[in-house]
Amino acid sequence: MLPFLLATSFSNKNLSAYSHHPFSAEEIKALREREEVSQRVFAHYLNVTKESVSQWERGQKKPAGTTLKLLSLVERRGISAIA
């Protein structure tokens, strides 16, 4: 259901308004902790697996594409912008 909600709430045009930068592992973890959500909940909102969030926070992998845009949106407007 989440992908449908994201698709209807944020078109690519709306997401492209949010410039993004490559988030470091520390920035991703700090952002999630600022929003006071677990890795599982953060992953759900970003439409990725909990394992992906864990790998990002440990610096083993990096988010890309739409996920970067969503992270930028969360950074600027909070998790409620995509919840």
C-alpha positions in Angstrom: 0.0 0.0 0.0 2.9 2.4 0.8 4.2 2.5 -2.8 0.7 3.5 -4.0 0.4 6.2 -1.4 3.9 7.6 -2.3 3.0 7.5 -6.0 -0.2 9.4 -5.4 1.3 11.8 -2.9 4.5 12.6 -4.6 5.0 12.6 -8.4 8.5 12.6 -9.8 8.0 16.3 -10.5 7.4 17.0 -6.8 10.3 14.9 -5.7 12.7 16.4 -8.2 12.2 19.7 -6.4 14.2 18.3 -3.6 17.9 18.3 -4.4 19.8 15.5 -2.8 23.3 14.8 -1.7 25.0 11.6 -0.9 24.1 10.9 2.7 26.8 9.5 5.0 26.2 6.6 7.3 26.2 8.9 10.2 23.8 11.3 8.6 21.3 8.6 7.8 21.4 7.2 11.4 21.1 10.7 12.8 18.1 11.5 10.6 16.4 8.3 11.6 17.1 8.9 15.3 15.9 12.6 15.0 12.6 11.2 13.7 12.5 8.7 16.6 11.7 5.7 14.5 13.2 2.2 14.4 15.1 0.9 11.4 12.1 -1.2 10.5 9.7 1.8 10.5 12.2 4.0 8.6 12.6 1.3 6.0 8.8 0.9 5.7 8.4 4.7 5.0 11.3 4.6 2.4 9.9 1.4 0.8 13.2 -0.6 1.4 14.1 -3.4 3.7 15.3 -3.0 7.3 18.6 -4.7 6.1 19.1 -1.9 3.6 18.8 0.8 6.3 21.1 -1.2 8.5 23.7 -1.4 5.7 23.4 2.3 5.0 23.9 3.1 8.7 27.1 0.9 8.8 28.4 2.4 5.6 28.3 -0.9 3.7 25.9 0.4 1.0 24.5 3.8 -0.1 21.0 4.7 -0.9 20.3 5.8 -4.5 17.6 7.2 -6.8 14.2 7.8 -5.4 15.4 6.8 -1.9 17.9 9.7 -1.9 15.1 12.1 -2.8 12.9 10.7 0.0 15.7 11.1 2.5 16.2 14.7 1.4 12.5 15.3 1.9 12.6 13.7 5.4 15.7 15.8 6.2 13.9 19.0 5.2 10.3 18.4 6.2 10.3 15.4 8.6 9.1 11.9 8.4 5.4 13.1 8.4 6.1 14.4 4.8 6.2 10.8 3.6 4.2 9.0 6.3 
